[in-house]
């Protein structure tokens, strides 16, 4: 059974940083694309970043480029991080980890446009406020 468990959310002031973690179990991370999505109140869920460790590809939406960094733990291969720096109020949302088989999706904007995934985590709240 596949489980994706997010952690690391919280309240931070504008300009601050947070690191989200996604711990995957029941799945081989090399066989899936893992992404971070977010959903703010009253808005649609949107993709933020994804990583395909097997292909060595990474993608960011324009609004987070230069501020967010996605990575895979070199030791704990099943953990994916999202380092978020210079946070803004508009980054406030529930952040979800998602996974989809590599044969079904590639790590790029097309996956984010579809807004679908095979597996989802329960989400972690990120609030950016002074």
C-alpha positions as CSV (number, residue, x, y, z in Angstrom):
1,X,0.0,0.0,0.0
2,X,1.3,3.4,-1.0
3,X,1.7,6.1,1.6
4,X,2.9,9.7,1.1
5,X,3.4,11.6,4.3
6,X,4.1,15.3,4.3
7,X,5.7,17.2,7.2
8,X,7.4,20.5,7.8
9,X,4.6,23.0,7.3
10,X,3.9,25.9,9.7
11,X,3.6,29.6,10.2
12,X,6.4,31.8,8.8
13,X,6.9,35.5,8.2
14,X,7.2,36.9,4.7
15,X,10.8,36.4,3.5
16,X,11.2,33.3,5.8
17,X,12.0,29.7,4.9
18,X,10.5,26.3,5.4
19,X,11.5,22.8,4.3
20,X,8.7,20.4,3.5
21,X,9.4,16.6,3.5
22,X,7.5,13.9,1.7
23,X,8.2,10.4,3.0
24,X,7.1,7.7,0.5
25,X,6.5,4.1,1.4
26,X,5.1,1.1,-0.5
27,X,6.5,2.6,-3.8
28,X,9.8,2.6,-5.6
29,X,10.7,6.3,-5.9
30,X,12.8,5.5,-9.0
31,X,9.7,4.3,-10.8
32,X,7.5,7.4,-10.2
33,X,7.5,11.1,-10.7
34,X,7.0,12.9,-7.4
35,X,5.5,16.4,-7.2
36,X,4.4,19.0,-4.9
37,X,1.0,20.6,-5.4
38,X,-0.7,23.3,-3.3
39,X,-4.2,24.6,-2.8
40,X,-5.1,27.9,-1.3
41,X,-8.6,28.6,0.0
42,X,-11.1,29.2,-2.8
43,X,-8.6,28.3,-5.5
44,X,-7.8,25.2,-7.6
45,X,-5.0,22.9,-6.7
46,X,-1.9,23.8,-8.6
47,X,1.4,22.1,-9.3
48,X,4.5,23.7,-7.8
49,X,7.5,21.4,-8.6
50,X,8.3,17.9,-9.5
51,X,11.2,15.5,-9.7
52,X,11.9,12.4,-11.8
53,X,15.0,10.9,-10.1
54,X,15.4,8.2,-12.8
55,X,15.4,10.7,-15.6
56,X,17.2,13.4,-13.7
57,X,14.6,16.0,-14.5
58,X,13.2,18.7,-12.3
59,X,10.5,21.2,-13.0
60,X,9.2,24.4,-11.3
61,X,6.3,26.6,-12.1
62,X,7.3,30.2,-12.8
63,X,6.0,31.7,-9.6
64,X,8.5,29.7,-7.5
65,X,11.5,29.6,-9.7
66,X,14.6,30.8,-7.8
67,X,12.9,30.5,-4.4
68,X,11.9,26.8,-4.1
69,X,14.2,23.8,-4.5
70,X,13.1,20.2,-4.8
71,X,15.5,17.4,-4.0
72,X,15.8,13.8,-3.0
73,X,17.5,12.7,0.2
74,X,20.7,11.1,-0.8
75,X,20.6,8.7,2.2
76,X,16.8,8.2,2.6
77,X,16.1,7.6,-1.0
78,X,12.3,7.6,-0.4
79,X,12.2,11.1,1.0
80,X,11.7,14.2,-1.2
81,X,12.2,17.7,0.1
82,X,10.8,21.1,-1.0
83,X,13.0,23.9,0.3
84,X,11.0,27.1,0.2
85,X,12.9,30.4,0.6
86,X,11.8,34.0,0.5
87,X,8.2,33.0,1.2
88,X,5.4,35.3,0.2
89,X,1.9,35.7,1.4
90,X,0.7,34.2,-1.9
91,X,2.5,30.9,-1.0
92,X,0.0,30.3,1.7
93,X,-1.7,27.0,1.0
94,X,-2.0,23.4,1.9
95,X,0.9,21.6,0.2
96,X,0.4,18.1,-1.0
97,X,2.9,15.5,-2.1
98,X,1.9,13.4,-5.1
99,X,3.3,10.5,-7.0
100,X,2.5,9.1,-10.5
101,X,4.1,6.3,-12.4
102,X,6.8,7.5,-14.9
103,X,5.1,5.7,-17.8
104,X,1.9,7.8,-17.1
105,X,3.4,11.3,-16.6
106,X,6.6,13.2,-17.2
107,X,7.9,15.8,-14.9
108,X,6.7,18.9,-16.6
109,X,3.9,21.4,-16.8
110,X,1.6,18.9,-18.6
111,X,1.2,16.9,-15.4
112,X,0.4,20.1,-13.5
113,X,-2.2,21.1,-16.1
114,X,-3.9,17.7,-15.6
115,X,-4.1,18.2,-11.8
116,X,-4.5,14.5,-11.3
117,X,-2.2,11.9,-9.7
118,X,-2.3,8.3,-8.7
119,X,-1.3,8.9,-5.1
120,X,-1.7,11.9,-2.8
121,X,-0.5,12.7,0.7
122,X,-2.8,14.2,3.3
123,X,-1.3,17.7,3.0
124,X,0.6,20.1,5.3
125,X,-0.4,23.7,5.9
126,X,1.9,26.5,5.1
127,X,1.0,30.0,6.3
128,X,3.0,33.0,5.4
129,X,2.0,36.0,7.5
130,X,3.4,38.8,9.6
